[in-house]
Amino acid sequence: MACPDGASGLWVPPLAAAAPRGLCTDCGISRTAEPKRCGQACQFIAPDYPAREAQVHGRSRDPGRRDELHFGPFRRMLRASLRAPLAGAQWTGIATRLGERLLQQGLVDAVLAVAPDPTDSWRPMPVLVTEPAAMAQCRGMRMGYAPLLALLEPARARGFRRLAIIGIPCQVYALRALERELGFERLYVIGTPCSDNTTTERFHEFLALLAEDPSTITYLEFRADYHVELRFRDGRVREIPFLQLPISKLPADFFPLTCRTCVDYTNVLADLTVGYMGGQGEQWLLVRNQRGEELVALLGEELRATAPGSAGKRHNAVAGFLKNVERAAGGLPLRAMPNWLRPLMGWLMPRVGPRGLEFARTRVEMKAVETVLHLRARHPRRLRHMVPAHVWALVRPYGLVPREGERR
């Protein structure tokens, strides 16, 4: 489907078929005229985070600087929200408002983002946005693979030389690996964190476990207060504690191995990361470089910002997670919590569990643990190439250390 951008300001070029790849999230590079570039661009083949961080931010992460081991290089972090939340946004709409402002100011020719597919509002559809008002069509959460980078070549063919991209970590890593040869005059990279993805079809299976009328769910969010929030077409809102989610009913491959072995939850190669895990009910901004500062400045007084908070301790939560992943990676069933205990723990976790930045640190360490254990179980030869040094540092406190041949 190719939609002209006429009055809509939103362009959807046709996509080529994806080349078959193992450990692939279909970032879009395999759909370009040079699909073999996946070998140099993919974060699941032989990533080099120190080199890429130095390329983008002028330096790699500093283990001696508070939180950079977990979150990557940054200048400052904010707990933030728009003073006037945007209708239809997942949170208050910071990411899409930034795209709108970049277009309004004439700083970019187009914004590369995802919008809902016309046939399924949960399915992400890569689009090039050329009019500020059209950014409203990109608000909200989508679930599934989105070959976003396949649109880089159509953008160049149309003469676009200044782009903004709103993407998840595997897309941003590939973009940065190819940035110099792509030859764009200017790139603004707005990154959203991502820890787990699945196909849109599988996501519908999950929705069907959460409600008797899943087709009427219009919003889903995993919140940092240990609840999933659902909103329905008729205005109902439902909150489900994490511990009461029907995770045990999901198939073993619900989350693909790529997501279980991703080492970049916080999108370290973005200019600005816009997430929520450290926001305690608001959004969490990691301003990583000068271009990230420019993006925040575009919002001016529209943005309400304070310093992020932190509370609780993560060690026991991560250690318990490690034990469950060891069982899952070894093919053993997870230990289920007794049903009578779930409501009590669901009440306790938001009050005594990790919150704010400590919650974000917890999730990053859990993803690091998951990466090592699943690669050991499924692709042990890949550990040496896929797991960077900072990930080994994150898992060391939990007794996970590299074995012979697992480090470069």
FIKE-517004 format. One record per atom (N, C-alpha, C, CB): x, y, z. Coordinates in steps of 0.001 Angstrom, whole numbers, plus 500000, padded with zeros to 6 digits. Glycine has a CB too. Layout:
<tordos>
XYZ ...
</tordos>
This chain:
<tordos>
500852498801500000 500000500000500000 500881501240500000 499039500011501231 500591502160499127 501330503420499091 500339504564499165 502209503529497810 500372505289500219 499440506393500408 500159507709500159 498827506366501828 499706508522499203 500317509836499038 500081510672500277 499763510549497796 500989511613500504 500891512365501743 500047513615501614 502250512732502220 499503513920500506 498545514982500312 498102515726501548 497391514442499674 496794515781501774 496259516515502914 496543515802504221 494770516722502755 496754514474504166 496941513725505406 498306513981506027 496764512242505150 499310514276505198 500659514477505705 501306513207506195 500643515471506802 500791512064505746 501296510784506202 501481509873504992 500338510145507245 502693509369504814 503054508618503612 503453507204503997 504203509317502845 502871506217503314 503154504805503587 503669504160502311 501885504059504115 504988504149502103 505534503511500900 505335502007500944 507023503836500747 505317501350499800 505219499885499783 506497499265500350 504963499369498339 506383498098500973 507514497431501588 507864496157500826 507214497113503052 509152495922500674 509610494656500113 509472493564501166 511079494764499617 509574492321500740 509506491206501686 510773491172502534 509314489859500940 510646490666503740 511801490545504626 512645489347504220 511353490415506096 513951489517504286 514853488387504061 514815487478505282 516308488873503775 514876486159505085 514850485258506248 516101485420507102 514718483798505792 515910485608508376 517015485799509302 516704485079510614 517277487309509548 517732484589511279 517572484086512627 517753485222513618 518567482952512910 517127485126514799 517191486183515807 516969487556515174 518543486148516534 515828487717514550 515529488947513808 514248489577514326 515409488661512296 514259490885514492 513056491621514876 512485492418513702 513364492559516043 512995492170512499 512515492840511289 512544494355511434 511102492382510960 513732494882511707 513886496342511827 513667497046510496 515273496687512366 513780496279509399 513552496844508074 514759496827507167 513082498227508207 515959496641507699 517158496664506862 517157495519505852 518410496590507734 516654494354506240 516637493229505295 515659493455504149 516281491941506021 514799494462504255 513841494776503194 514367495851502239 512521495231503803 515581496334502475 516145497377501628 516861496784500422 517105498247502429 517406497644499587 518108497185498382 519399496438498710 518422498369497481 519903496612499931 521132495928500345 520886495162501645 522297496945500524 520166494051501563 519820493320502784 521024492719503502 518851492227502455 522154492547502798 523331491972503456 523926492915504500 524389491624502420 523466494170504511 523949495101505536 523524494691506942 523446496502505244 522596493750507037 522211493248508364 523445492764509120 521172492100508239 524413492216508411 525603491687509066 526371492729509856 526505491077508051 526377493971509376 527087495028510092 526179495857510981 527779495927509117 524861495733510779 523938496632511466 523187495991512629 522954497164510489 523069494672512654 522152494030513597 522750493910514995 521764492655513089 521970494269515993 522423494166517371 522460492717517853 521525494987518274 521884491791517094 521862490393517500 522941489561516803 520502489804517217 523897490219516142 524981489479515490 526296489742516204 525093489867514001 526809490934516121 528068491262516817 528065492732517199 529308490935515926 527212493121518153 527101494541518512 528368495054519182 525905494762519435 528624496339518978 529759496996519637 529230498266520288 530929497316518616 528714498121521491 528093499262522152 529090500359522525 527378498798523385 530292500031523033 531229501127523339 531543501992522118 532526500560523901 531743501360520964 532055502135519760 530862502962519306 532502501209518633 529679502373519348 528493503113518914 528176504259519880 527283502167518801 528341504030521178 528087505099522150 529058506253521940 528203504564523590 530306505926521663 531289506981521405 530942507733520123 532710506387521307 530469507010519121 530087507627517853 528951508633518050 529668506550516841 527955508250518854 526744509063518990 526883510130520068 525555508176519303 527504509759521208 527522510651522367 528898511243522656 527038509911523577 529905510836521897 531248511352522128 532006510595523186 531182512781522509 531369509612523814 532016508786524828 531152507558525076 532244509585526149 531749506505525611 530970505347526014 530526505528527463 531788504038525841 529733504602527957 529224504717529328 530363504662530336 528208503602529622 530207505392531412 531214505482532464 530732504682533665 531492506965532857 531332503495533940 530874502671535065 530982503377536412 531664501391535113 531826504394536506 531989505116537756 530956506201537961 533344505710537819 530152506473536933 529117507507537038 527788506852537365 529011508333535726 527127507331538367 525897506744538859 524905506470537736 525272507646539888 524512505225537588 523453504763536691 523859504591535231 522328505707536755 525072505002534837 525409504819533424 525641503348533078 526650505634533072 526085502543534030 526239501125533764 524889500511533393 526844500409534985 523836500971534045 522496500457533776 521859501095532545 521610500681534978 521949502419532437 521127503142531477 521882503693530277 520451504252532163 523220503570530263 523994504116529166 524331505579529373 523250503943527878 525102506188528461 525507507587528623 524300508532528663 526446507994527488 524342509491529554 523300510510529598 523863511762530261 522043509995530360 523275512886529947 523618514157530595 522783514388531840 523430515317529626 521496514099531728 520598514276532868 519347513445532642 520236515775533074 518650513172533740 517390512436533680 516290513295534285 517499511072534421 515089513143533754 513947513933534211 512741513036534433 513610515039533198 511938513405535381 510591512865535526 509670513926534947 510231512516537043 508939513604533881 508312514680533108 506938514299532584 509200515069531950 506182515314532228 504890515145531570 504546516435530859 503777514755532586 503686516345529870 503175517549529234 502115518169530136 502594517235527826 502159519470530269 501167520156531109 499761519956530551 501488521665531211 499651519850529239 498359519595528601 498468518265527856 497950520771527623 498107517154528490 498237515838527843 497477515779526522 497730514738528776 498050515062525576 497463514961524245 496488513793524186 498560514798523179 495353514019523595 494332512979523474 494857511805522659 493057513545522828 494622510602523164 495030509408522435 496453508983522673 494838509621521003 497206509740523471 498599509382523729 498671508270524770 499402510615524201 499767507496524733 499923506428525708 500120506991527113 501098505533525329 500927508046527226 501099508739528500 500574510154528319 502606508739528968 501461511135528186 500951512480527909 501260512929526484 501539513474528898 502078512138525750 502314512453524347 503617513155524048 501224513276523854 504628512992524900 505890513712524704 506550513340523374 506850513419525861 506632512045523056 507353511627521853 506709512184520588 507411510105521777 505383512040520458 504739512527519241 504680514054519200 503334511952519130 504618514688520361 504660516156520378 506014516654519899 504365516696521792 507076515942520236 508400516316519735 508449516226518210 509483515416520354 507883515158517649 507833515060516192 507061516210515568 507211513744515778 505952516567516208 505141517685515729 505929518989515769 503865517816516564 506640519239516861 507401520473516998 508548520535515985 507948520600518419 509216519410515740 510298519395514757 509782519779513368 510959518006514711 508608519294513017 508016519643511723 507547521092511711 506844518708511397 506957521553512790 506489522950512859 507640523929512711 505761523208514182 508779523612513314 509933524495513271 510745524349511982 510817524228514460 510369523418511115 511100523214509871 512476522604510071 511237524510509152 512670521915511196 513978521320511489 514178519992510778 514140521124512982 513081519352510343 513173518092509617 512209518125508442 512869516888510546 512515517279507460 511616517137506308 510499516145506601 512401516690505067 510790515181507462 509798514156507779 510177513482509088 509687513111506636 509178512855509699 509383512052510902 509039510611510560 508515512575512103 509963509717510839 509748508287510610 509232507683511913 511072507570510131 508005507146511885 507368506643513097 506430505503512717 506596507777513843 505613505061513657 504606504044513345 503226504572513684 504885502731514113 502261504169512881 500854504484513089 500093503162513123 500300505442511964 498837503167513547 498065501922513532 497729501479512120 496788502087514331 497872500190511875 497485499637510584 495967499793510402 497909498138510473 495504500143509203 494056500332509004 493236499084509311 493787500759507582 493848497901509195 493100496654509416 493162496167510855 493625495573508506 494048496750511665 494230496294513042 494907497413513822 495073494969513104 494193498036514727 494730499204515424 495914498875516323 493648499846516242 496133497596516665 497283497215517483 498532496961516652 496956495982518291 498391496788515341 499527496452514485 500284497718514079 499052495685513230 501609497781514283 502368498976513903 502603499040512399 503705499007514637 502371500199511817 502577500426510394 503596501557510223 501228500768509677 504778501281509658 505771502345509468 505254503427508536 507072501768508917 505466504677508910 504988505808508120 506028506920508125 503638506325508664 505998507732507091 506750508977507029 505752510123507184 507561509097505683 505924510909508219 505002512008508524 505628513310508056 504671512067510051 504895514057507231 505432515294506670 504680516542507118 505413515215505178 503555516362507801 502779517506508289 502624517399509804 501382517571507597 502788518488510547 502722518413512012 501454517761512544 502836519784512585 500296518124511992 499036517605512520 498931516089512376 497868518268511817 499636515535511407 499546514091511171 500232513279512264 500156513748509826 501065513906513094 501698513175514191 500657512630515165 502688514080514932 499480513231515189 498416512743516080 498033511312515741 497180513648515992 498226510920514470 497874509563514062 498866508522514575 497790509484512556 499982508976515128 501015508065515623 500978507899517140 502380508562515205 500015508506517802 499942508393519254 499468507000519675 499006509465519824 499878506600520853 499416505330521397 500400504202521187 498109504963520790 500125503081521845 501015501930521813 500580500931520739 501053501251523185 501567500403520016 501331499318519071 502135498109519551 501731499732517600 501756496923519130 502494495727519512 502713494852518286 501746494945520616 503975494539518012 504317493719516861 505567494244516193 503162493674515866 506039493524515213 507244493939514498 506909495045513498 507889492735513774 507796496030513412 507576497160512516 508858497430511740 507128498426513305 508908497094510454 510134497305509660 510376498775509337 510060496511508363 510583499545510385 510661501002510283 511755501460509319 510904501605511654 512920500821509393 514070501307508626 513957501008507136 515339500697509164 512988500215506738 512756500001505305 512341501299504623 511680498925505088 511881502286505403 511435503556504830 512565504553504634 510381504166505706 513784504199505041 514904505127504851 515181505357503367 516167504591505546 515151504320502576 515420504471501138 514322505279500430 515550503089500481 513041505005500682 512011505876500093 512140507334500531 510633505365500461 512570507554501766 512758508930502235 513852509622501438 513100508951503734 514958508932501227 516049509524500441 515616509754499004 517293508624500476 514847508810498444 514392508942497056 513502510160496867 513644507688496624 512793510557497909 511935511741497829 512696513025498113 510779511614498797 513971512894498394 514779514077498631 514825514525500070 514283515178497808 514296513717500971 514358514069502384 515796513889502874 513367513200503225 516345514923503453 517726514854503954 517819515118505453 518596515852503212 516720515566506033 516698515830507483 515524515044508071 516565517389507798 515836514079508903 514815513182509430 514830513160510955 515019511772508884 513665512912511520 513556512487512914 513010511070512898 512634513456513759 513474510257513817 513024508872513895 512617508580515331 514134507886513416 511430508010515485 510956507547516786 510982506027516728 509504508103517129 511910505414517475 512092503981517309 512470503263518583 513125503726516285 512420501935518517 512808501083519635 514276500682519465 511889499819519724 514897500078520485 516352499885520475 516918499121519289 516745499185521695 516291498020518861 516876497254517762 516846498049516459 516134495927517585 515855498915516304 515815499790515131 516885500868515220 514433500434514989 517047501434516404 517994502538516575 519432502036516450 517786503224517941 519730500845516960 521096500313516822 521458500173515344 521228498940517542 520565499587514555 520834499405513130 520968500748512416 519722498576512482 520125501694512777 520218503038512194 521579503653512465 519114503945512750 522046503591513703 523335504189514057 524488503470513357 523540504154515577 524382502162513204 525453501416512539 525609501832511085 525183499921512620 524510502281510471 524532502658509052 524452504167508845 523385501987508321 524427504924509915 524150506363509833 525073507088508864 524271506989511200 526354506825508952 527296507573508114 527114507277506638 528718507259508520 526891506037506294 526734505720504873 525374506159504336 526918504226504647 524390506328505209 523083506792504749 523140508239504280 522050506645505858 524005509032504886 524277510369504382 523194511409504601 524539510282502969 522369511252505606 521388512296505908 522094513518506507 520300511762506883 521593514681506184 522202515907506704 521991516046508206 521631517126505988 520851515605508690 520554515735510118 519595514629510535 519953517133510439 519869514036511696 518995513025512273 518697513391513723 519636511614512179 517437513386514080 517030513457515476 516479512078515836 515961514606515725 517032511459516855 516606510107517214 515947510126518592 517811509123517196 514648509895518592 513856509810519813 513615508332520073 512497510613519695 514183507824521146 514091506395521426 513096506087522521 515438505854521806 512336505026522341 511473504539523408 512055503241523936 510012504337522909 512029503013525254 512534501751525787 511701500572525300 512548501788527312 512304499415525282 511590498205524881 512267497026525550 511565498035523322 511487496230526262 512066495047526895 511489493769526323 511841495086528395 510256493784525889 509633492587525338 508642492985524255 508932491766526447 508681492248523162 507741492455522071 507206491079521687 508419493187520840 506227491040520855 505724489791520312 505001490125519020 504783489052521325 504517489129518312 503764489420517099 502400489990517471 503608488150516227 501814490713516549 500491491276516810 499474490168517047 500043492166515642 499632489061516308 498696487947516474 498774487373517890 498987486844515440 499996487187518381 500166486676519730 499643487673520779 501641486362519988 499794488944520503 499298489960521429 497782489865521568 499702491366520954 497097489580520470 495647489402520544 495289488206521434 495058489211519133 496118487158521426 495890486017522308 495983486461523770 496911484889522016 496943487325524071 497102487846525422 495884488665525829 498371488695525523 495420489547524944 494240490357525246 493034489472525545 493926491302524079 492922488360524827 491778487463525028 491797486807526403 491760486389523951 492975486732527020 493070486174528364 492730487209529442 494469485624528599 492732488475529070 492531489548530037 491079490000530153 493384490719529669 490295489769529108 488917490276529114 488033489399528246 488866491739528623 486745489362528601 485789488598527808 485484489294526483 484500488383528597 485745490589526431 485479491367525216 486764492038524734 484376492430525473 487810491269524368 489115491865524036 489073492827522862 490101490782523736 488103492666521974 488043493563520812 487680494981521196 487045493048519805 487208495176522438 486823496527522872 487921497204523690 485539496466523693 489057496529523884 490175497143524603 490850498160523687 491198496062525087 491005499370524160 491613500428523349 492978500864523863 490696501621523296 493358500393525064 494592500877525695 495091499800526640 494361502232526459 496398499575526620 497029498661527570 498378499233527941 497172497222526980 498688499245529230 499986499736529683 500462498949530897 499912501233530016 501722498482530831 502383497906531989 502966499068532794 503499496867531569 502370499363533924 502762500539534682 503839500208535708 501554501145535371 504539501243536132 505620501054537097 505116500834538516 506540502242537071 503794500852538723 503247500558540055 502788499104540132 502070501509540385 503341498257539239 503096496809539251 501660496454538854 503395496246540633 501061497274538031 499727497004537520 499710497163535995 498693497946538179 498840496410535361 498513496636533957 497188497393533912 498431495280533154 497173498469533154 495943499252533005 495306498953531656 496230500771533145 494017498632531692 493233498433530471 492157499504530387 492597497014530437 491945500022529192 490826500922528958 489981500331527841 491314502365528600 488664500532527951 487731499935527023 486972501007526253 486764499025527758 486415500590525149 485731501521524262 484576502233524953 485223500793523042 483939501591525931 482796502194526608 483194503067527793 481859501117527074 484517503307527975 484987504183529040 485438503472530298 483925505131529390 485224502149530373 485671501413531552 487197501410531646 485138499972531516 487681501354532881 489113501214533144 489280500056534122 489738502552533719 490235499179533829 490501498039534704 491988497980535005 490018496711534060 492342497735536260 493742497604536664 493974496187537190 494118498669537746 495008495519536656 495317494142537036 496719494104537617 495192493174535819 496884493646538873 498236493506539418 499067492537538581 498178493027540876 500353492827538437 501230491960537651 501093490498538074 502687492412537793 501044490271539392 501037488905539897 499762488151539562 501233488915541378 498735488862539117 497486488196538754 497296488100537248 496315488924539366 498339488425536491 498271488259535034 498363486772534684 499411489060534329 497691486341533623 497688484916533250 498929484517532453 496440484595532437 500111484857532967 501347484599532242 501543483106531997 502537485167533009 501152482264532972 501352480819532835 500539480220531700 500998480124534126 499527480946531231 498694480441530131 499247480807528758 497283480979530263 500308481611528731 500895482000527453 501804480886526942 501683483325527591 501899480699525622 502811479689525095 504261480049525381 502602479517523596 505134479044525407 506539479250525776 507243480225524849 507277477929525774 506796480295523592 507457481176522629 506686482483522431 507616480460521290 505850482846523410 505083484088523272 506015485269523069 504195484321524506 507058485370523922 508091486367523702 509224485704522931 508597486974525053 509575486206521756 510619485564520952 511983485649521624 510686486201519571 512897484803521176 514223484762521774 514962486084521598 515034483630521170 514679486790520533 515319488101520355 515063488995521552 514814488782519077 513805489066521996 513460489942523107 514013489418524423 511954490102523203 514157488110524538 514712487539525763 516230487681525814 514325486070525879 516839488090524714 518300488243524681 518715489638524256 518916487221523741 517825490609524439 518138491998524096 518848492664525269 516850492783523719 519942493356524992 520733493984526055 520549495501526105 522203493657525865 519559496018525371 519424497474525294 518005497918525610 519826497972523911 517573497689526845 516238498117527246 516064499627527107 515961497692528680 517093500414527465 516904501862527603 517246502660526346 517736502364528737 517479501969525222 517694502666523955 518855503661524057 516413503393523528 520049503127524332 521197503960524688 521736504794523534 522291503098525217 521373504464522302 521907505201521160 520964506291520649 522214504243520043 519877506497521351 518984507611521020 519595508923521503 517579507401521651 519153510015520924 519524511333521453 518748511616522734 519259512445520403 517511511171522742 516634511346523896 515812510075524047 515709512609523736 515871509461525233 515013508312525516 513783508792526260 515768507231526338 512609508408525761 511333508787526366 510616507512526785 510453509633525377 510615507240528099 509980506039528609 509135506344529824 511016504993528946 508992505353530698 508187505591531892 508704504833533101 506755505209531631 509606503841532919 509958502930534003 510527503648535225 510953501915533508 511228504746535026 511761505502536152 510923506708536509 513149505940535855 509709506817535965 508929508041536096 507945508102537234 508211508263534880 507684506959537892 506736506940539013 505417507630538667 507358507608540233 504778507142537619 503494507684537206 503580508760536157 502791508215538370 504784509230535871 504985510180534777 505973509560533788 505508511570535310 506425510336532834 507399509813531889 508821510053532390 507204510455530511 509717509286531851 511115509267532271 511958509637531057 511530507862532855 512640510758531137 513457511230530029 514934511063530361 513139512701529706 515692510467529434 517144510430529532 517696511294528409 517695508959529452 518213512451528780 518789513387527816 520248512968527632 518665514902528305 520577512451526457 521862511761526295 522953512627525672 521670510537525452 522609513621524896 523622514430524215 523036515799523879 524129513718522925 523803516595523143 523367517953522828 522097517956521989 524468518702522099 521990517007521073 520768516960520263 519566516611521134 520913515935519115 519792515787522151 518720515507523099 518302516752523862 519149514428524071 519287517588524215 518964518861524872 518123519741523949 520256519605525285 518446519752522660 517672520537521700 516225520063521646 518304520454520307 516030518760521713 514677518215521674 513871518653522894 514722516688521594 514455518531524071 513743518952525284 513427520444525219 514580518635526550 514367521247524702 514150522697524613 512979523037523697 515417523391524112 512700522184522706 511584522437521800 510248522488522532 511538521371520726 510147521796523656 508879521746524388 508698522936525311 508792520470525190 509783523572525690 509696524789526495 508799524634527709 509199525923525652 507900525584527888 507012525587529052 505905524543528956 506399526954529223 505794523861527819 504808522786527708 505159521616528621 504705522306526259 506453521501528955 506942520354529707 507025520671531195 508308519918529184 506440519819532011 506603519885533462 507660518855533824 505240519619534228 508749519261534469 509858518341534731 510408518522536139 510972518546533707 510702517388536781 511346517379538089 512417516285538072 510300517143539247 513159516185539159 514155515125539268 513464513796539555 515186515452540374 513911512699538946 513295511403539228 513607510935540643 513770510360538221 512698510159541215 512902509607542544 513363508161542481 511628509711543355 513635507598543651 514075506207543734 513780505688545122 515585506069543403 513248504444545209 512926503866546512 512918502350546401 511560504384547030 513093501683547540 513086500233547571 514439499646547197 512025499704546647 514513498312547237 515753497609546895 515454496492545897 516434497033548170 516349496330544956 516096495438543827 516659494032543973 516649496039542605 517630493818544856 518397492570544813 517503491330544923 519427492559545932 516600491294545890 515779490104546076 514860489857544882 514953490232547347 514329490940544304 513452490781543143 514211490185541965 512838492130542746 515436490662541732 516221490145540609 516673488721540886 517439491045540337 517083488432542114 517508487078542459 516373486076542284 518024487035543894 515152486445542677 514013485570542473 513697485371541004 512812486118543180 513826486448540241 513616486364538795 514634485411538166 513719487767538147 515886485492538597 516938484627538072 516566483150538264 518285484939538763 516066482802539444 515705481401539700 514602480930538772 515268481219541148 513622481783538531 512541481402537619 513038481253536190 511420482430537670 513917482165535758 514433482083534390 515304480841534224 515237483354534035 516071480480535241 516869479258535173 515979478047534928 517678479069536464 514849478009535581 513926476899535378 513311476954533981 512824476916536446 512896478134533562 512270478269532245 513253477952531131 511713479679532061 514485478458531243 515490478203530210 515866476732530154 516734479048530459 515731476045531294 516028474617531331 514839473750530998 516544474242532673 513718474364530632 512544473603530244 511668473161531390 512959472427529489 511935473650532609 511148473269533772 510012474255533999 512033473186535014 508907473809534585 507795474747534833 508168475763535897 506528473988535261 507629476959535761 507862478003536755 507158477658538050 507388479366536239 507748478081539152 507098477899540446 505960478914540570 508123478058541620 504794478425540754 503637479318540841 503429479780542272 502372478621540320 503086481046542439 502752481574543753 501352481103544125 502844483127543775 501134480675545372 499781480273545784 498774481393545537 499768479874547270 497590481030545089 496577482039544758 496225482917545948 495323481366544237 496227482341547168 495844483136548337 496852484241548634 495697482237549554 498120484027548165 499167485004548455 499227486132547433 500502484316548519 498683485899546252 498812486882545177 498195488255545521 498163486338543924 496978488312546064 496427489647546392 497283490397547409 495003489510546936 497820489668548411 498653490325549412 499918490884548783 499008489353550532 500584490082547957 501814490549547316 501523491666546324 502524489391546609 500371491574545656 499983492643544739 499777493968545463 498716492261543998 499322493893546713 499147495101547513 500492495622548026 498202494827548689 501395494693548392 502674495078548973 503650495667547964 503299493895549629 503732495082546775 504794495452545827 504832496939545494 504628494674544557 503689497607545222 503770499042544929 504210499874546124 502436499538544445 504139499292547321 504458500045548530 505879499798549029 503478499698549617 506383498570548856 507713498257549390 508692497785548315 507596497198550462 508207497489547112 509098497033546056 509881498187545447 508308496317544979 510781497896544507 511551498956543843 510628499941543124 512551498345542843 510899501230543303 510110502275542635 511029503294541994 509159502970543631 510522504005541026 511303505050540366 512531504471539681 511722506117541372 513666505120539864 514891504665539213 515291503266539670 516022505640539489 514974502907540914 515301501560541374 514474500521540618 515063501433542892 513251500858540253 512440499970539430 513074499801538053 511005500510539299 513553500901537465 514209500823536163 515492499993536248 514522502234535637 516275500177537311 517485499367537485 517126497882537597 518266499825538740 516044497608538300 515591496222538454 515305495594537107 514344496156539335 514551496298536279 514188495748534965 515419495562534080 513175496667534263 516354496490534129 517569496356533322 518371495130533770 518437497636533428 518486494931535079 519219493767535566 518482492473535240 519446493876537072 517170492486535304 516405491299534924 516638490953533455 514906491518535186 516653491971532602 516897491713531179 518313491184530953 516676492996530355 519284491672531720 520654491177531601 520732489705532005 521608492021532467 520097489359533122 520041487964533582 519394487081532520 519259487856534914 518271487538531999 517535486778531002 518385486526529762 516254487508530622 519110487534529336 519970487393528157 520995486285528343 520682488711527858 521722486330529436 522783485343529662 522198483935529749 523567485674530951 521142483753530513 520616482409530736 519989481821529479 519596482431531853 519269482616528715 518635482076527513 519661481803526409 517565483044527003 520672482642526286 521703482344525298 522484481094525692 522654483537525138 522787480921526951 523467479705527390 522654478460527043 523729479758528896 521342478575527194 520487477412526950 520248477159525470 519163477592527648 520167478220524674 519744478064523275 520852478302522253 518618479003522990 521704479299522504 522750479654521542 524048479973522275 522312480857520673 524669479004522917 525855479300523732 527003479930522959 526340478048524377 527134479616521688 528234480190520900 528043481680520637 528366479455519576 526819482161520777 526563483577520522 526894484474521716 525119483767520138 527027483883522892 527306484695524079 528523485582523894 527508483805525285 529556485041523303 530815485771523152 530633487044522344 531859484889522492 529743487011521381 529576488155520474 528421489068520868 529360487661519066 527391488518521518 526183489295521763 526146489991523119 525002488411521643 526930489521524080 526828490062525432 527991491006525712 526797488926526472 527733492316525798 528812493280526055 529277493234527503 528353494693525708 530424493857527752 531048493804529084 530144494374530164 532368494561529076 529400495443529865 528582496053530922 527471495122531390 527979497364530431 527011494211530531 525977493258530945 526551492250531938 525387492525529717 527787491795531692 528425490891532651 528597491581534008 529795490412532115 528874492871533996 529014493599535258 527678493673536002 529553495015535000 526572493776535274 525257493866535905 524822492544536531 524227494311534889 525224491416535954 524769490122536473 525725489520537498 524584489152535334 526924490080537618 527911489518538541 527408489459539987 529186490332538482 526700490476540498 526222490386541884 525275489220542145 525533491658542254 524767488593541101 523832487480541255 524489486127540956 522630487683540341 525820486134540920 526546484891540748 526711484442539313 525874483838541495 526334485271538352 526515484927536938 527826485525536450 525318485437536072 528763484685536101 530056485139535592 530341484399534294 531200484905536636 531088485017533399 531363484358532115 532178483095532269 532082485301531191 531771482081531557 532519480834531507 533549480918530376 531562479616531306 534365479907530286 535382479905529240 534730480012527865 536246478633529326 535243480938527079 534739481132525722 533526482018525601 534422479840525139 533022482554526741 531808483377526679 532101484867526564 530962483131527900 533359485269526630 533711486680526449 534732486803525344 534255487296527757 534692487959524690 535652488210523616 537050488330524179 535283489478522839 
</tordos>
